Amino acid sequence: MNIVITGASKGLGRAIAEKFGEDKQGHGLFLCARNSEQLRAFALELQGRFPRTNVQYFVCDMSKQEEVQAFANWFLAFNVKLDVLVNNAGQFIPGSVHNEAAGALEKMIEVNLYSAYHLTRAVLPHMMEARSGHIFNMCSIASLQAYSNGGAYSISKFALAGFSKNLREEMKPYNIKVTSVYPGASYTDSWSGSGIDPKRIMEAGDVAAMIYAASYLSPQACMEEIILRPQLGDL
Ligand SMILES: NC(=O)c1ccc[n+]([C@@H]2O[C@H](COP(=O)([O-])OP(=O)(O)OC[C@H]3O[C@@H](n4cnc5c(N)ncnc54)[C@H](OP(=O)(O)O)[C@@H]3O)[C@@H](O)[C@H]2O)c1
């Protein structure tokens, strides 16, 4: 399969890339992130560990529409079928509506919503023509539930869930699957330095395992939602 993963150098995106990388048959992995050194190092590591996988990478800021378009153009130039798109790039900045910094909402919407919206729109014609593919949108428990420190992040993730649900309805006749992924707290760089016990929350690999499993269902089955929480519940 050819698999595009945004925000793939760390955290959940990285775990998803590793999960598909482990597959014996080998896949094409097309990864992006902003920090070129970290992305390059991870791509080389992945290629070394899984020689059957073909790892390609592109440095871009998914919060900027012109860079999203450049990423899409770069991928489309490979002229391969897009089987799995994981709209994962995103950022968590805690805050509350009443006192978060000016511009917080704009920033969260750009990185958490526009990233997925613009990339999906750029590659959809290609997928619709092929009448195949599977799109995963990395929402959050914060897409389902309000928190007192959810603020702009939670608003942007509610919006992403709205995007994902609408896309699911639209894409049914085109044979394109759409899955909204709603993880609770999962230990990634976002949590390092928080003082939280990694054993209290999920592992990035838990989320990756579910996305991997959903991508291998029969053609006639679509896992519409994946909701994952730590065993002890939300923090
Ligand atoms: N971890 C959790 O508990 C949790 C729970 C629910 C939902 N999520 C969602 O899962 C996704 C991944 O979170 P994570 O915890 O894995 O985060 P993370 O550990 O901070 O990793 C984020 C990844 O995305 C890249 N990235 C960030 N901003 C980007 C941008 N503007 N353009 C391109 N790449 C960008 C980062 O690389 P660069 O910094 O080099 O760009 C990195 O590879 C996010 O959408 C997040 O909201 C996470």
The ligand as an SDF file (V2000), in Angstrom:
LIG
                    3D

 48 52  0  0  0  0  0  0  0  0999 V2000
   -0.7680   12.3490   22.3530 N   0  0  0  0  0  0  0  0  0  0  0  0
   -2.0230   12.4570   22.7590 C   0  0  0  0  0  0  0  0  0  0  0  0
   -2.3470   12.2780   23.9500 O   0  0  0  0  0  0  0  0  0  0  0  0
   -3.1010   12.7950   21.7580 C   0  0  0  0  0  0  0  0  0  0  0  0
   -4.4400   12.5750   22.1220 C   0  0  0  0  0  0  0  0  0  0  0  0
   -5.4430   12.8850   21.2120 C   0  0  0  0  0  0  0  0  0  0  0  0
   -5.1170   13.3820   19.9630 C   0  0  0  0  0  0  0  0  0  0  0  0
   -3.8240   13.5900   19.6440 N   0  0  0  0  0  0  0  0  0  0  0  0
   -3.5340   14.1330   18.3030 C   0  0  0  0  0  0  0  0  0  0  0  0
   -2.6300   13.2870   17.6470 O   0  0  0  0  0  0  0  0  0  0  0  0
   -1.8250   14.0420   16.7390 C   0  0  0  0  0  0  0  0  0  0  0  0
   -0.3530   13.7640   17.0430 C   0  0  0  0  0  0  0  0  0  0  0  0
   -0.0850   14.1530   18.3780 O   0  0  0  0  0  0  0  0  0  0  0  0
    1.2470   13.6750   19.1260 P   0  0  0  0  0  0  0  0  0  0  0  0
    0.9180   13.6090   20.5710 O   0  0  0  0  0  0  0  0  0  0  0  0
    1.8110   12.4930   18.4490 O   0  0  0  0  0  0  0  0  0  0  0  0
    2.1760   14.9630   18.9050 O   0  0  0  0  0  0  0  0  0  0  0  0
    3.7620   15.0840   18.9250 P   0  0  0  0  0  0  0  0  0  0  0  0
    4.3970   13.9830   19.6960 O   0  0  0  0  0  0  0  0  0  0  0  0
    4.0320   16.4930   19.2990 O   0  0  0  0  0  0  0  0  0  0  0  0
    4.1650   14.8710   17.3980 O   0  0  0  0  0  0  0  0  0  0  0  0
    3.6080   15.7090   16.4250 C   0  0  0  0  0  0  0  0  0  0  0  0
    4.1710   15.3660   15.0680 C   0  0  0  0  0  0  0  0  0  0  0  0
    3.5770   16.2530   14.1200 O   0  0  0  0  0  0  0  0  0  0  0  0
    4.5680   17.0990   13.5400 C   0  0  0  0  0  0  0  0  0  0  0  0
    3.9590   18.4210   13.3730 N   0  0  0  0  0  0  0  0  0  0  0  0
    3.5080   19.2420   14.3370 C   0  0  0  0  0  0  0  0  0  0  0  0
    3.0530   20.3850   13.7930 N   0  0  0  0  0  0  0  0  0  0  0  0
    3.2140   20.2490   12.4470 C   0  0  0  0  0  0  0  0  0  0  0  0
    2.9530   21.0930   11.3520 C   0  0  0  0  0  0  0  0  0  0  0  0
    2.4480   22.3200   11.5090 N   0  0  0  0  0  0  0  0  0  0  0  0
    3.2510   20.6540   10.0990 N   0  0  0  0  0  0  0  0  0  0  0  0
    3.7870   19.4270    9.9250 C   0  0  0  0  0  0  0  0  0  0  0  0
    4.0610   18.5880   10.9300 N   0  0  0  0  0  0  0  0  0  0  0  0
    3.7820   19.0100   12.1760 C   0  0  0  0  0  0  0  0  0  0  0  0
    5.7470   17.0470   14.5110 C   0  0  0  0  0  0  0  0  0  0  0  0
    7.0100   17.2990   13.8970 O   0  0  0  0  0  0  0  0  0  0  0  0
    7.6010   18.8120   13.7640 P   0  0  0  0  0  0  0  0  0  0  0  0
    7.4930   19.4290   15.1180 O   0  0  0  0  0  0  0  0  0  0  0  0
    8.9980   18.6080   13.2750 O   0  0  0  0  0  0  0  0  0  0  0  0
    6.7330   19.4640   12.7530 O   0  0  0  0  0  0  0  0  0  0  0  0
    5.6650   15.6020   14.9730 C   0  0  0  0  0  0  0  0  0  0  0  0
    6.2140   14.7380   14.0070 O   0  0  0  0  0  0  0  0  0  0  0  0
   -2.2360   15.5010   16.9300 C   0  0  0  0  0  0  0  0  0  0  0  0
   -3.1800   15.8390   15.9470 O   0  0  0  0  0  0  0  0  0  0  0  0
   -2.8710   15.4980   18.3140 C   0  0  0  0  0  0  0  0  0  0  0  0
   -3.7970   16.5390   18.4810 O   0  0  0  0  0  0  0  0  0  0  0  0
   -2.8020   13.3090   20.5020 C   0  0  0  0  0  0  0  0  0  0  0  0
  1  2  1  0
  2  3  2  0
  2  4  1  0
  4  5  1  0
  4 48  2  0
  5  6  2  0
  6  7  1  0
  7  8  2  0
  8  9  1  0
  8 48  1  0
  9 10  1  0
  9 46  1  0
 10 11  1  0
 11 12  1  0
 11 44  1  0
 12 13  1  0
 13 14  1  0
 14 15  2  0
 14 16  1  0
 14 17  1  0
 17 18  1  0
 18 19  2  0
 18 20  1  0
 18 21  1  0
 21 22  1  0
 22 23  1  0
 23 24  1  0
 23 42  1  0
 24 25  1  0
 25 26  1  0
 25 36  1  0
 26 27  1  0
 26 35  1  0
 27 28  2  0
 28 29  1  0
 29 30  1  0
 29 35  2  0
 30 31  1  0
 30 32  2  0
 32 33  1  0
 33 34  2  0
 34 35  1  0
 36 37  1  0
 36 42  1  0
 37 38  1  0
 38 39  2  0
 38 40  1  0
 38 41  1  0
 42 43  1  0
 44 45  1  0
 44 46  1  0
 46 47  1  0
M  CHG  2   8   1  16  -1
M  END
$$$$
